[in-house]
Amino acid sequence: MTPQTVPVTLAELQHPLRLRLDQVEQELRRIVEADFGLISEVNAHLFQMQGKMFRPTLLLLAEEAIGGRDPRATLLAAVTELIHLATLVHDDSVDHSVLRRGMPTINSLFSHQVSVIMGDYLYSRAVIELVRLDDLEPLRVLSRVTNEMTVGEMRQLLAHDPLEFSEEQYDLLIRAKTASLVSGACEIGALRAGPAERGALRRFGEALGMAFQIVDDLLDYTEDASVTGKPFGSDLREHKVTLPLIAALPRMDDTERRAVSRLLHSPEPNDDQIADVITAVARAGGLEYARDRTLRLAQVAEAELDVLPPSTARDALRASITYVIDRRR
């Protein structure tokens, strides 16, 4: 079984959900609203740089695929997006990133202190909304997810020797940092389904989330800032070792490996260093290996959808696989 090959845009996936996604947006703004000047100012910038609502989209599609039984779905989608925003705010501060989706990050526009506190504020607002539901299940799922994401961040900080970072360690990292929340969003959408459907959607989200992160890491090697919204070779500048480099390293010659080592040990790698390493990674097959890995994960994700009854929502979930593996931004 292979994912559908017709190109799909996120706008096409979201079109049937537009009214519900607008409600999610309204819930988001309600939840984070505060009668405090600095928080209001940061919120205004945060909503300007907000992403494409991919996780809420998956949650709503999962909820529709199991019969549209949960009236709390739009609120739960907003809470899920809020947790995602909190992780981005914290990540940018930890990584000292200056751009996110082509706009200044919270930490670069305000300060690292404001960024950390704002991330905490977003998390706390999400928890308050979950507690108000008086239902342990969504709280149980999202508390597990936030814990996994935090452990993932610690894994990344403890990777002291980038050249020894293995594919197994990379998988553990992206499963925690990215796939856990995508998986959680799909599972939250299926809270009122039976165990088989709920489990299938959780596993679907995990495979899709891992593919999503590998594609993101590939884009850092293949696209410029006009596409990714962050500086060219951003991961390499921040000394992050991702799957393309992991796969390429064993196939590099000594000169290329020394170039990689110099870059990873340089406090501020220059554009020539980054370009040379990207060329070496491509020559050694690292990009091709990472693309193949996304296709294998796409097949795993699609197989999980067979448990669901036929519906337009299930078709849209299948189409979301194509969106993930073919996306350019």
DRENVO-302274 format. One record per residue (C-alpha): residue number from 0; x, y, z. Coordinates in steps of 0.2 Angstrom, whole numbers. Layout:
<fibas>
 seq     x     y     z
 NUM     X     Y     Z
...
</fibas>
This chain:
<fibas>
 seq     x     y     z
   0     0     0     0
   1     6    17    -4
   2     0    35     0
   3   -10    43   -13
   4     1    52   -26
   5   -10    67   -31
   6    -3    83   -23
   7   -13    90    -9
   8   -11   107    -1
   9   -15   111    17
  10   -28   123    12
  11   -37   109     2
  12   -37    98    17
  13   -43   112    28
  14   -57   119    17
  15   -71   108    23
  16   -66   112    41
  17   -64   131    39
  18   -79   135    50
  19   -73   124    64
  20   -55   130    62
  21   -61   148    64
  22   -69   142    80
  23   -53   135    86
  24   -44   152    82
  25   -57   161    92
  26   -55   148   107
  27   -36   151   106
  28   -38   170   107
  29   -50   168   122
  30   -39   156   131
  31   -23   167   131
  32   -32   184   133
  33   -25   193   148
  34   -27   210   156
  35    -8   213   157
  36     1   224   145
  37    16   213   141
  38     7   197   139
  39    -5   206   127
  40     9   213   117
  41    18   196   116
  42     1   188   111
  43    -1   200    97
  44    16   195    90
  45    13   177    93
  46    -3   177    83
  47     5   186    69
  48    18   172    68
  49     6   158    71
  50     7   142    60
  51    -5   133    49
  52   -15   124    62
  53   -10   107    56
  54   -12    98    73
  55   -30   105    76
  56   -34   100    58
  57   -28    82    61
  58   -38    82    78
  59   -54    88    69
  60   -52    75    55
  61   -49    61    67
  62   -65    66    77
  63   -75    67    61
  64   -68    50    55
  65   -75    41    71
  66   -92    49    69
  67   -91    67    75
  68   -96    62    93
  69   -86    75   103
  70   -94    93   106
  71   -77    98   115
  72   -67    95    99
  73   -64   113    94
  74   -59   117   112
  75   -47   102   113
  76   -40   107    96
  77   -36   125   103
  78   -28   118   118
  79   -17   106   107
  80   -12   121    96
  81    -8   131   112
  82     4   117   118
  83    12   117   101
  84    14   136   102
  85    22   135   119
  86    35   122   113
  87    40   133    99
  88    42   148   110
  89    53   138   122
  90    63   130   108
  91    67   146   100
  92    74   152   116
  93    84   137   119
  94    91   137   102
  95    93   156   102
  96    84   157    85
  97    80   174    78
  98    67   169    65
  99    52   158    65
 100    42   158    49
 101    51   173    42
 102    47   184    58
 103    57   188    73
 104    55   176    87
 105    48   181   104
 106    66   179   112
 107    74   190    99
 108    60   203    99
 109    58   204   118
 110    70   193   128
 111    75   176   133
 112    67   179   150
 113    50   184   142
 114    51   170   130
 115    53   157   144
 116    39   165   155
 117    27   166   140
 118    30   148   136
 119    25   144   154
 120    10   155   153
 121     4   146   137
 122     6   129   145
 123    -3   135   161
 124   -18   142   151
 125   -19   125   142
 126   -19   116   159
 127   -33   127   166
 128   -44   124   151
 129   -41   105   152
 130   -46   105   171
 131   -62   114   167
 132   -68   100   156
 133   -68    89   172
 134   -62    74   161
 135   -46    65   165
 136   -44    57   147
 137   -38    73   137
 138   -28    78   152
 139   -20    61   153
 140   -15    61   135
 141    -9    79   134
 142     1    78   150
 143    10    62   144
 144    14    71   128
 145    21    87   136
 146    32    76   147
 147    38    66   132
 148    42    83   123
 149    52    89   138
 150    62    73   139
 151    65    75   120
 152    72    92   123
 153    84    85   137
 154    89    71   124
 155    95    85   112
 156   104    94   125
 157   114    79   131
 158   120    74   113
 159   137    80   117
 160   146    72   102
 161   136    76    87
 162   147    64    76
 163   141    50    86
 164   123    54    86
 165   114    38    79
 166    99    35    69
 167    91    26    84
 168    94    42    95
 169    87    53    82
 170    71    42    81
 171    69    44   100
 172    72    63    98
 173    59    66    85
 174    47    54    92
 175    47    64   108
 176    49    82   101
 177    37    81    86
 178    28    65    84
 179    21    64   102
 180    10    79    99
 181     4    75    82
 182     0    57    89
 183    -8    65   104
 184   -19    77    93
 185   -25    62    83
 186   -29    52    99
 187   -38    67   107
 188   -49    67    92
 189   -53    49    94
 190   -57    49   113
 191   -75    44   111
 192   -70    30    99
 193   -67    11   103
 194   -50     5   108
 195   -45    -1    91
 196   -49    15    82
 197   -41    26    95
 198   -25    15    95
 199   -25    16    76
 200   -26    35    76
 201   -13    37    89
 202    -1    26    79
 203    -6    35    63
 204    -1    51    71
 205    15    45    77
 206    21    39    60
 207    15    54    52
 208    23    65    65
 209    40    57    62
 210    38    59    43
 211    34    77    46
 212    50    80    56
 213    61    71    44
 214    54    81    29
 215    57    97    40
 216    75    92    42
 217    76    88    24
 218    70   106    19
 219    84   113    29
 220    96   105    17
 221    86   109     1
 222    77   125     3
 223    81   143     7
 224    74   155    20
 225    60   161     8
 226    53   143     9
 227    57   138    26
 228    55   155    35
 229    72   152    44
 230    90   155    39
 231    98   144    26
 232   106   128    34
 233    99   133    51
 234   101   116    59
 235   119   115    54
 236   122   132    61
 237   115   127    77
 238   125   111    77
 239   110   100    75
 240   113    83    68
 241    98    76    58
 242    94    61    48
 243   102    67    31
 244   119    70    40
 245   117    54    50
 246   114    43    35
 247   128    52    25
 248   142    51    37
 249   147    33    35
 250   148    35    17
 251   159    51    17
 252   178    51    14
 253   190    58    27
 254   191    75    19
 255   172    77    20
 256   171    70    38
 257   184    83    43
 258   174    97    35
 259   159    91    45
 260   169    90    61
 261   176   108    59
 262   158   115    56
 263   151   106    71
 264   165   113    82
 265   165   130    75
 266   155   143    86
 267   148   152    70
 268   149   142    54
 269   150   152    39
 270   140   150    23
 271   154   141    13
 272   156   128    27
 273   137   125    27
 274   136   124     8
 275   151   112     8
 276   143   100    20
 277   126   101    12
 278   135    96    -5
 279   144    81     4
 280   128    75    12
 281   119    75    -5
 282   134    66   -13
 283   134    53     0
 284   115    49    -2
 285   109    57    14
 286    95    66     6
 287    89    51    -3
 288    90    40    12
 289    79    52    22
 290    67    54     8
 291    65    35     7
 292    63    34    26
 293    48    47    25
 294    40    35    12
 295    41    20    23
 296    34    30    38
 297    20    36    26
 298    15    18    22
 299    15    14    41
 300     3    28    44
 301    -8    24    29
 302   -10     6    35
 303   -17    11    52
 304   -32    20    43
 305   -38     4    37
 306   -46     1    54
 307   -58    16    51
 308   -74    15    42
 309   -74    23    25
 310   -78    42    26
 311   -73    59    18
 312   -63    62    34
 313   -53    46    33
 314   -49    51    15
 315   -43    68    21
 316   -32    59    34
 317   -25    49    20
 318   -22    64    10
 319   -13    72    24
 320     0    60    22
 321     3    66     4
 322     4    84    11
 323    17    79    24
 324    29    70    12
 325    27    82    -3
 326    27    99     7
 327    39   113     3
 328    35   125    17
</fibas>
